[in-house]
Amino acid sequence: MSYTVSRLADVLADTVSWMSVRTADAVPGPDWVSCAELIAEQRAGGDPTVAWRAAAAADYARDYSIEPPVQVAAMFTLMWYVQVPSLVAGVTAAVTGVSPEVSPAALAFKRHPVAHYPAEVALLSDEVVPLEVAAAQHKAHVSAFLDSYRPGVKLGSLQRFGAADDEVRAAIRLPEDAPYADRAAKAFGVSLEEKLRISCCYFYVLPNVTACTTCPRFR
C-alpha cells in the first residue's frame, strides 16, 4: 500500500487517542511550538521550555502542597517533548513500515491547556520515508533536543537518552495491529521484550505517590 502523509496522520490519530494530528504547510499558529525553533533557541543558550516546566511545577505544588523538586517538571517536560517525534515515527513505522518525516523542521505541537502534554501535532512535510530513515531522523532530532536541554538540574545521559528509547518503545507497542513492530524496534535500537523503563520520571518523590510498576528503580 502506498501512504501519503495525510493517511499516516489518520493512522496516528486512530492509534493515539489523546493526540490530535493534522497536516499543515507551516506552523499553524502563535500558540504552537515549532520543534526547529525550540531546538535552535536551546542551542543559542536560551531556555524555551522554562514556562512549560513552571506550569507543570505549579500544578504539582498545588496538588501535593509542597515545593516539588526541580527534576520532576524537568523530566516530564523532557519526556513530553520526546514523545512528539517518538509517537509520530514509532506508531506509523510499526503499523505501515513507513513514517512522516520527523526532523525538527517537519514537526510542531500544541500543549494541552491544563495537563501540559503535547495534545496536538502538526506534520509540516509531505515527505514519507522508510522506517529506517525515520529512525535516523528520530535519533538526530532527539539528540539535538537532549544535548541542548538545560532545565536547571542535572539529568544524566542515561536519563536523557533512556527517555528517548522508552518513548519510542512505547510508541511501537501502542498499535494493536503492528505488523512492522519487530523491524521498527530493530531500526530504532530498542527491545520490545524490555519490561522496565530506562529513565525515571521522579514522580515517586512527591507525597503519597507510589512508583509505577515499570520504574527502573525496581531493577
Summary of the structure (lengths in Angstrom):
residues: 219
radius of gyration: 16.8
end to end distance: 41.9
largest distance: 53.2
contacts: 715
relative contact order: 0.18
helix: 52%
strand: 11%
